């Protein structure tokens, strides 16, 4: 029986690639979890409670970002009246920093 070592090696290398690609990298969720556990930032759930009170609707996306050395939660929200809001909250103290609104009609007209 003839063995195709080069082909087998290539298949095994391709199968291992996803695991190797993530090795040694710090994932965002790991960094966020460590920061919350260390008391450096508020948990996302606390920010979302505030968002729910101030802007009722559906969560589209939530991210923890660093802006000019400041940890910031960026929240995208679909309001009950159909507006898409982009909200920013200081991750340390929960202060709302900024919010903007996307014009859905204008977005639909873009090519």
N, C-alpha and C positions, 0 to 999 in steps of 0.2 A: 504494500500500500504506500503510495507516494504522499508525503506530507508537504503541505504548502505553508512552510514556516513564515515567509514574508507576509502572506495574506492573513494568517492567524495573528501575527504580531500587530498588524495594522488594525484588525477588528478589535483586538483587546485594548489597544491604545485609544481607539475611538470610544469604546465603551467606558473607559476610565476618565476620559477628558472632562466631563462635567464635574466629577469629584475633585479632580486636580485643579480645575479652574477656580473653585471656591476656597481651596485650601490656603490658609494663611491670611485671608482677607477678613476684615472686620465688617460684618453686615450691619446695615442701618438699624434693623430691629434689635440686634445685640447691643449696639452702642446706646440706643434709646433705653433699653431695659436696664443697662448698667447705670445710666444717668438717673433714672427714676429711683432705682433701689438705693443709690447713693444720696438721694435727696437733692440732687442738683437741678432737676426739672420736675414739673408737675406731670402726673400721668395723663395720657391723652383722654381718658374717660372723664376726667375733671373738666378739661377744656370743652369736650363735646357736650357736657351738661349745660355749660354756659351758652354754647352755640344753639342748643335746642331751645333754651329759654328766649334768646334774643332773635333767632332766625329759624322759626319752625320750618321743617321740610325734611329732605332726604340728603344723607351724606353721599357725596360722589367720590371724594378722595381726601385723604389726610396724610400729610408728610411732616417729618421733623427735618428742618433745614437749618443751616448756619448762614446767617446774614451779617456780614461785618463783625464776626466774632460773637454774635448773639444767637442763642438757640431760639428758633421760631417754629411754631406749628403753623403750617399752611393748610387751610381747610377749604375744599370746594363743596358748595352746598346748592342744591336745587330747592328753591323756596316753593311754598304751596301755590303761589301765583305764577310759577314757571320761570322765574329768574334764576340765573346761575351766578352765585356770589363766590368771590375768592376772598377769604378772610385770613388775617395773620394775627397770631397771638404770641406774646412773649412766653416761652416755655418755662421760664423761671417763676414768674409771678401771675401769669394768666391775663395780663393786660392786653386788651384788643389794640393792636397797633395800626391796622389799616384794613380797609375792605373796599372791594371794587365789584362792579357788576358787568357781566357780559351782555351785550345786546344780541339776543338769539336771532332776531330778524336779520341783523347785519351779518352775523356769522353764516346764516343760511344762504345769503346772497354771494358769499365769496366763492370763487371758482375752486 
